[in-house]
Amino acid sequence: MIHTLQEQVIAFAGVCQSARLVQIISRGQSIDSDALNASLGSILQTDPPTTEAVFGGIEPLQLGLTVMRQQLGYRNEQRDGEITRYLVGLMALARRLMKRADMQSMLAERLQQVKRQLNHFQIADEQIQASLAAIYSDIISPLGNRIQVAGDTRLLQQPAVQNQVRATLLCGIRSAILWQQVGGKRLQLIFQRSKLLTQIDQCLLMH
């Protein structure tokens, strides 16, 4: 199946959005609830008709597209080293997960349980975030390559914040896997930068 550059940009913008949300949460900054809801919701889109349907369209990915543009831009001062570190970590964990069929089936089973919880709770409710965080701790963390989250230490000691960070990291894994599924490659990010930047701008204009 041939995948388009637009699909690859949408998927990678999802990874960028998660990385930025983790940064915002861990610093106690004000959060874009539409972006957070779209990212959390993407985890439970296990059989989407299109790539953009994973996030409920391009509109909820504005944050991720903007971050992706900064990270891939030609001006070094716009790049954020912390975001880069999260992106590298998320992609490495996604690759490890893709090699573990046992962990993938366990993940699918646990996500079905969370879907059932949505009969009683909204996607951004603490109970849902706690369930997604537990999936991250039980299935993703044992794969190794732990992502060290920077931010306000006192804030990061709070269980609700820890859950939100882990749930958001799980969103990033979801998007990183999607990116691989639609033909995204690491070398693309280096050698197809101008094409990607053009596509990002088109996506930003589409909303």
C-alpha positions, 0 to 999 in steps of 0.5 A, a space after each residue: 500500500 502506498 502511503 502519502 507524505 501527508 500521512 507521514 507528516 500527520 503521524 509524526 506531528 502526533 509524536 511531536 504533539 505528545 512530546 510537547 504535551 509532556 513538556 507542558 505537563 511536567 512544567 505545570 504550564 497551561 495545557 491545550 485541552 483539545 490537543 490533549 484530548 486528541 492525543 489521548 483519543 488516538 491511543 484508542 483508535 485501533 482500526 481507523 479508516 484514515 491516518 487523520 481519523 486517528 486524531 479526529 482530523 488535522 485541526 487537533 494537531 496544530 500544536 504537533 505540526 507547529 512543533 514539528 515545523 520548529 524541530 525540522 526547520 533550518 534555524 538551530 535556535 528554534 529547535 528544542 533539545 528536550 523535545 528532540 530527546 523525547 522524540 528519539 526516546 519515543 521512536 526507540 520504544 516504538 521500534 522495540 514494541 514492534 518487535 514484541 508480538 507478545 507485548 503488542 497483544 497484551 497492549 491490545 487487550 488492555 486497550 479494550 479494557 480502557 475502551 469499556 471504561 469510556 462508557 462511564 468516563 470522558 477520555 481526559 478523566 483521571 481514571 482513564 489517564 491512570 489506566 493508560 499510565 498503568 499500560 505504559 508502566 506495565 508494557 512500555 517501561 519493561 522494554 528498556 530505554 526509559 525516557 527521563 522527563 525533565 520539569 518541576 520535580 515537586 510537580 512530577 512527584 504527584 501521582 496524578 501528574 505522573 499518570 498524565 505524563 505516562 498516558 501522554 508518552 503512550 500517545 507518543 508511542 501510538 503515533 510513532 508506531 503509526 508513523 512507521 506503519 505509513 512508511 515513515 523513516 528516520 532518514 526522511 527527517 534528514 534528507 526530505 526535510 524541505 518536502 516535509 516542511 512544505 507538507 507541514 505548511 499545507 497541513 497548517 493551512 488546511 485547518 
